[in-house]
């Protein structure tokens, strides 16, 4: 079945949310895991893409999950194809100040449990997610404020635990900027190869104060966050960490409490700015073989993400129809056949293969393809096409 009227080369997916029998729309489930390390039960908010059972997905781990789960799920759903479908694991807080601070300070009795919390994530949470959900080995850690502090701590001290890090307004002022000072010393020497970082900075400055003069505003406690994050960005610029792919963005119209949504979106777009399969590469290049370009693109994605990806059924379907429209039947057939091989449970893939055989006059193969499609899913349209082909035979 032809999926799109106007052909485009990146996947466009309308967000799909499951609907229960009582007409409630849900975007995820609540799960729990007992942590022996923390000595408590932890609540998780889980979003799983509605893909094929055999597919695996990168995992986005969200700190302060109860605050940021819903917006992250919306972003990932809306941008499917521009970025990969992802499992989202929102880690709900119990004792936030304890878990999200790497060191103990005297004016905060409940603090400094960050290392124990990261041990929980590494030794209990990640193995649990891998065992119970279709998780791929590519992992992202995202945090805001104290969560951002935890992200930077993980990047510096547990570098290999995640592939990508999103630090949104990290509270690097904590404990007299101890983690910031560590970053300034270590960024030039630690190996951050194959790691990606995005840092978001809000405008917490008083009117009339810019990013240069704010560093002199040491008496204003409201600017201490900015006075810790900007030096972190400067350290990244100055030290040029080995092999780290990183970026940052300053949000002049956002404050600490409003930045998270825009920053999460921008961060994920940056992390996966290589992901979309775009049509521009074909402009003026009719000699390009669509199948070869697809294979090359998904090999690149597999190399970057560390596991094998295959093209989505809808993407290959669209490319195949495009080749057919350009009078390239051999290329189109190759793609239609590859699609049913890669997605043998897709009724639509077999329906499209049937369309090709029907359109090129091979009635017997069209009947076989339509029949296979109907065995997977009964649809009025495919049934009609099958009866029409049989009537012409």
C-alpha positions as CSV (number, residue, x, y, z in Angstrom):
1,X,0.0,0.0,0.0
2,X,1.4,3.4,-0.9
3,X,2.0,5.2,2.3
4,X,2.3,8.8,1.2
5,X,0.9,11.0,-1.5
6,X,3.9,13.4,-1.5
7,X,7.2,11.5,-1.2
8,X,9.7,12.4,1.4
9,X,12.8,10.6,2.4
10,X,12.7,10.9,6.2
11,X,10.1,8.9,8.1
12,X,7.1,10.9,9.2
13,X,5.1,9.2,11.9
14,X,2.0,10.5,13.6
15,X,2.4,10.0,17.4
16,X,0.6,6.8,18.4
17,X,-0.6,6.4,21.9
18,X,-2.4,3.3,23.2
19,X,-6.1,3.7,24.0
20,X,-7.7,1.5,26.7
21,X,-11.2,0.2,26.6
22,X,-12.4,2.9,28.9
23,X,-11.2,5.4,26.3
24,X,-8.2,6.7,28.3
25,X,-5.1,7.4,26.3
26,X,-1.9,6.2,27.8
27,X,1.7,6.9,26.9
28,X,3.4,4.5,29.2
29,X,3.3,2.2,32.2
30,X,4.5,2.4,35.8
31,X,6.9,-0.2,36.9
32,X,8.9,-0.8,40.1
33,X,12.2,-2.3,41.0
34,X,13.5,-3.0,44.4
35,X,17.0,-1.8,45.1
36,X,19.1,-3.7,47.5
37,X,21.8,-1.0,47.2
38,X,19.4,1.8,48.2
39,X,17.3,-0.4,50.4
40,X,14.0,0.8,48.9
41,X,11.5,0.2,46.1
42,X,12.0,2.6,43.1
43,X,9.2,3.7,40.8
44,X,9.8,3.9,37.1
45,X,7.8,5.5,34.3
46,X,8.3,3.5,31.1
47,X,7.5,4.4,27.5
48,X,8.0,1.8,24.9
49,X,7.6,2.4,21.1
50,X,4.8,0.5,19.4
51,X,7.1,-1.3,16.9
52,X,7.7,-4.8,15.8
53,X,8.4,-7.3,18.6
54,X,11.8,-8.1,17.3
55,X,13.0,-4.4,17.3
56,X,15.3,-3.0,20.0
57,X,15.5,0.7,20.9
58,X,17.9,3.1,22.5
59,X,17.0,4.0,26.1
60,X,16.7,7.5,27.4
61,X,17.1,7.5,31.2
62,X,15.4,10.6,32.8
63,X,16.3,11.9,36.2
64,X,13.4,13.6,38.0
65,X,11.2,11.3,35.9
66,X,7.9,12.5,37.4
67,X,8.7,16.0,36.1
68,X,10.0,15.3,32.7
69,X,8.6,12.0,31.5
70,X,5.5,13.3,29.7
71,X,7.3,16.0,27.7
72,X,10.1,13.6,26.7
73,X,7.6,11.0,25.5
74,X,5.8,13.7,23.4
75,X,9.1,14.8,21.8
76,X,10.2,11.3,20.9
77,X,6.8,10.4,19.5
78,X,6.5,13.5,17.4
79,X,10.0,13.4,16.0
80,X,10.0,9.7,15.1
81,X,12.1,9.2,12.0
82,X,14.1,12.4,12.6
83,X,15.5,10.6,15.7
84,X,15.1,6.9,16.6
85,X,12.2,5.6,18.5
86,X,13.3,5.2,22.1
87,X,12.4,3.5,25.3
88,X,12.1,6.2,28.0
89,X,12.8,5.3,31.6
90,X,11.7,8.1,34.0
91,X,13.3,7.5,37.4
92,X,10.9,8.8,40.0
93,X,12.5,10.5,43.1
94,X,12.3,9.3,46.7
95,X,15.0,11.4,48.4
96,X,16.0,13.8,45.6
97,X,18.7,15.8,47.5
98,X,20.4,12.5,48.6
99,X,20.5,10.8,45.3
100,X,21.3,13.7,43.0
101,X,24.3,15.2,44.9
102,X,27.7,13.6,44.5
103,X,29.1,15.0,47.8
104,X,27.9,15.7,51.3
105,X,27.7,19.3,52.5
106,X,27.3,20.4,56.1
107,X,24.3,22.7,55.5
108,X,22.4,19.8,53.9
109,X,22.0,16.8,56.2
110,X,20.5,14.6,53.5
111,X,23.1,14.8,50.7
112,X,26.0,13.1,49.1
113,X,24.3,9.8,48.0
114,X,25.1,10.3,44.4
115,X,27.6,7.6,44.0
116,X,25.3,5.1,45.7
117,X,22.5,6.2,43.3
118,X,24.7,5.7,40.3
119,X,25.7,2.2,41.6
120,X,21.9,1.5,41.7
121,X,21.6,2.6,38.1
122,X,24.6,0.6,36.9
123,X,24.2,-2.6,38.9
124,X,20.4,-2.9,39.2
125,X,18.4,-0.5,37.0
126,X,20.1,-1.0,33.7
127,X,20.2,-4.8,34.0
128,X,16.5,-4.7,35.0
129,X,15.6,-2.6,31.9
130,X,17.7,-4.8,29.6
131,X,16.1,-7.9,30.9
132,X,12.4,-6.7,30.8
133,X,12.3,-4.4,27.8
134,X,13.6,-4.4,24.2
135,X,16.6,-2.3,25.0
136,X,19.4,-1.7,22.7
137,X,22.9,-1.0,24.1
138,X,22.8,2.7,23.3
139,X,21.9,4.7,26.5
140,X,21.3,8.4,27.2
141,X,21.3,10.1,30.6
142,X,19.3,13.3,30.9
143,X,19.0,15.6,33.9
144,X,18.0,19.1,34.9
145,X,19.3,21.2,37.8
146,X,20.6,18.7,40.4
147,X,19.8,16.1,37.8
148,X,22.2,17.9,35.5
149,X,24.8,17.8,38.3
150,X,24.4,14.1,38.3
151,X,24.8,13.9,34.5
152,X,28.1,15.8,34.7
153,X,29.3,13.6,37.6
154,X,28.5,10.5,35.5
155,X,30.3,11.9,32.5
156,X,33.5,12.6,34.5
157,X,33.6,9.7,36.8
158,X,31.5,6.9,35.1
159,X,32.2,7.9,31.5
160,X,31.4,4.6,29.8
161,X,28.0,4.1,31.6
162,X,26.1,6.1,29.0
163,X,26.7,6.9,25.3
164,X,25.2,10.4,25.5
165,X,24.7,13.0,28.2
166,X,22.2,15.8,28.4
167,X,23.0,18.3,31.2
168,X,20.3,21.0,31.4
169,X,21.2,23.8,33.8
170,X,23.5,21.6,35.9
171,X,23.8,22.8,39.5
172,X,27.6,23.0,39.4
173,X,27.6,25.5,42.2
174,X,27.1,22.5,44.6
175,X,29.8,22.0,47.3
176,X,31.7,25.2,46.4
177,X,31.8,24.2,42.7
178,X,33.8,21.0,43.5
179,X,32.6,19.1,40.4
180,X,33.2,22.2,38.2
181,X,36.8,22.4,39.4
182,X,37.3,18.7,38.7
183,X,36.0,19.2,35.2
184,X,38.4,22.1,34.6
185,X,41.3,19.8,35.6
186,X,40.2,16.6,33.9
187,X,38.4,17.4,30.7
188,X,41.7,17.7,28.8
189,X,43.0,14.3,29.8
190,X,40.1,11.9,30.2
191,X,39.1,9.8,27.2
192,X,35.6,10.7,26.1
193,X,35.7,9.0,22.7
194,X,32.4,7.9,21.3
195,X,30.6,10.1,23.8
196,X,28.2,12.9,23.2
197,X,27.3,15.8,25.4
198,X,24.7,18.6,25.2
199,X,24.7,21.4,27.8
200,X,21.8,23.9,28.1
201,X,22.1,27.3,29.8
202,X,19.2,29.5,30.8
203,X,19.1,33.2,31.3
204,X,19.0,33.6,35.1
205,X,20.6,37.0,35.0
206,X,19.1,40.3,36.2
207,X,18.1,42.9,33.6
208,X,21.1,44.7,32.1
209,X,23.5,41.9,33.0
210,X,25.2,39.9,30.2
211,X,27.2,36.7,30.2
212,X,30.5,38.6,30.7
213,X,29.5,40.9,33.5
214,X,27.5,38.2,35.4
215,X,30.8,36.5,36.3
216,X,31.7,39.5,38.4
217,X,28.3,39.5,40.2
218,X,29.5,37.3,43.1
219,X,27.3,38.9,45.7
220,X,24.0,37.9,43.9
221,X,23.0,34.4,44.9
222,X,20.5,34.3,42.1
223,X,23.4,34.2,39.6
224,X,25.4,31.5,41.2
225,X,24.0,28.8,38.8
226,X,25.0,30.8,35.7
227,X,28.4,31.5,37.3
228,X,29.0,27.8,37.5
229,X,27.6,26.6,34.2
230,X,29.3,29.2,32.0
231,X,32.8,28.3,33.3
232,X,31.9,24.6,32.5
233,X,31.1,25.5,28.9
234,X,34.3,27.6,28.8
235,X,36.3,24.6,30.0
236,X,34.9,22.5,27.3
237,X,35.8,25.1,24.7
238,X,39.3,25.6,26.1
239,X,40.3,21.9,26.7
240,X,38.7,20.4,23.6
241,X,38.2,17.0,25.3
242,X,39.5,14.1,23.4
243,X,37.0,12.8,20.8
244,X,34.0,14.2,22.7
245,X,31.2,15.3,20.4
246,X,29.5,18.2,22.2
247,X,27.5,21.3,21.9
248,X,25.8,23.8,24.1
249,X,23.0,26.4,23.8
250,X,22.1,29.6,25.7
251,X,18.4,30.3,26.0
252,X,17.9,34.0,26.5
253,X,14.2,33.8,26.9
254,X,14.1,30.9,29.4
255,X,14.7,30.7,33.1
256,X,15.9,27.8,35.2
257,X,12.4,26.6,35.7
258,X,11.2,26.9,32.1
259,X,14.2,25.6,30.1
260,X,13.7,21.9,30.3
261,X,11.2,21.3,27.5
262,X,13.1,23.3,24.8
263,X,16.4,22.0,25.9
264,X,15.4,18.4,25.9
265,X,14.1,18.8,22.3
266,X,17.3,20.6,21.2
267,X,19.5,18.1,22.9
268,X,17.9,15.1,21.3
269,X,17.9,16.8,17.9
270,X,21.7,17.4,18.3
271,X,22.4,13.9,19.6
272,X,20.8,12.4,16.5
273,X,21.5,15.1,13.9
274,X,22.8,12.3,11.6
275,X,19.8,10.0,11.9
276,X,17.3,11.2,9.3
277,X,17.4,9.7,5.8
278,X,17.0,12.8,3.6
279,X,16.1,13.4,0.0
280,X,18.7,16.1,-0.7
281,X,21.3,13.5,-1.5
282,X,19.4,12.5,-4.5
283,X,18.9,16.0,-5.9
284,X,20.6,16.1,-9.3
285,X,22.0,12.6,-8.9
286,X,19.8,10.1,-10.8
287,X,22.7,7.7,-10.9
288,X,22.5,7.0,-7.2
289,X,21.1,3.6,-6.4
290,X,18.4,4.0,-3.7
291,X,19.0,0.5,-2.2
292,X,22.8,1.1,-2.0
293,X,22.2,4.5,-0.4
294,X,19.8,3.0,2.1
295,X,22.2,0.2,3.0
296,X,25.1,2.7,3.5
297,X,23.0,5.1,5.6
298,X,21.8,2.3,8.0
299,X,25.4,0.9,8.2
300,X,26.4,4.4,9.4
301,X,23.6,4.5,11.9
302,X,24.5,1.0,13.2
303,X,28.2,2.0,13.6
304,X,27.2,5.1,15.5
305,X,24.7,3.5,17.8
306,X,26.6,0.2,18.3
307,X,24.0,-2.3,17.2
308,X,22.4,-3.3,13.9
309,X,19.5,-1.2,12.6
310,X,17.4,-2.0,9.6
311,X,15.3,0.5,7.7
312,X,11.7,1.0,8.9
313,X,9.1,-0.7,6.8
314,X,7.4,2.7,6.0
315,X,10.7,4.2,4.8
316,X,11.6,1.4,2.4
317,X,8.0,1.3,1.2
318,X,8.2,5.0,0.3
319,X,11.6,4.7,-1.4
320,X,10.4,1.7,-3.4
321,X,7.3,3.5,-4.7
322,X,9.4,6.5,-5.6
323,X,11.7,4.4,-7.7
324,X,8.7,2.8,-9.4
325,X,7.4,6.3,-10.2
326,X,10.8,7.2,-11.7
327,X,10.5,4.2,-14.0
328,X,13.1,2.2,-12.1
329,X,11.2,-1.1,-11.7
330,X,14.3,-3.3,-10.9
331,X,15.3,-1.0,-8.1
332,X,11.7,-0.8,-6.9
333,X,11.3,-4.6,-6.9
334,X,14.5,-5.1,-5.0
335,X,13.3,-2.7,-2.3
336,X,9.8,-4.2,-2.1
337,X,11.3,-7.7,-1.7
338,X,13.9,-6.5,0.9
339,X,11.0,-5.0,2.9
340,X,9.1,-8.3,3.2
341,X,12.4,-10.0,4.1
342,X,13.2,-7.5,6.8
343,X,9.6,-7.2,8.1
344,X,8.0,-10.6,7.4
345,X,5.1,-9.8,9.8
346,X,4.1,-6.6,8.0
347,X,0.9,-6.9,6.1
348,X,1.5,-3.6,4.5
349,X,4.9,-4.7,3.1
350,X,3.3,-7.7,1.3
351,X,0.4,-5.5,0.2
352,X,2.9,-3.1,-1.5
353,X,4.7,-6.0,-3.1
354,X,1.4,-7.2,-4.4
355,X,0.8,-3.7,-5.9
356,X,4.0,-3.9,-7.7
357,X,3.4,-7.3,-9.2
358,X,-0.2,-6.3,-10.1
359,X,1.0,-3.1,-11.8
360,X,3.7,-4.9,-13.8
361,X,1.4,-7.7,-14.9
362,X,2.6,-10.6,-12.8
363,X,-0.9,-11.7,-11.6
364,X,0.2,-14.9,-10.0
365,X,2.8,-13.3,-7.8
366,X,0.4,-10.5,-7.0
367,X,-2.1,-13.0,-5.8
368,X,0.5,-14.7,-3.6
369,X,1.6,-11.4,-2.1
370,X,-1.9,-10.2,-1.4
371,X,-2.9,-13.5,0.1
372,X,0.1,-13.4,2.4
373,X,-0.8,-9.8,3.4
374,X,-4.4,-10.9,4.3
375,X,-3.1,-13.8,6.3
376,X,-1.3,-11.3,8.5
377,X,-4.1,-8.7,8.6
378,X,-7.5,-8.6,7.0
379,X,-8.2,-5.3,5.3
380,X,-11.0,-4.2,2.9
381,X,-8.5,-2.6,0.5
382,X,-6.2,-5.6,0.1
383,X,-9.2,-8.0,-0.2
384,X,-10.6,-5.8,-3.0
385,X,-7.3,-5.8,-4.9
386,X,-6.9,-9.6,-4.5
387,X,-10.4,-10.2,-6.0
388,X,-9.7,-7.8,-8.9
389,X,-6.5,-9.6,-9.8
390,X,-8.2,-13.0,-9.6
391,X,-11.0,-11.7,-11.9
392,X,-8.5,-10.6,-14.5
393,X,-6.5,-13.9,-14.5
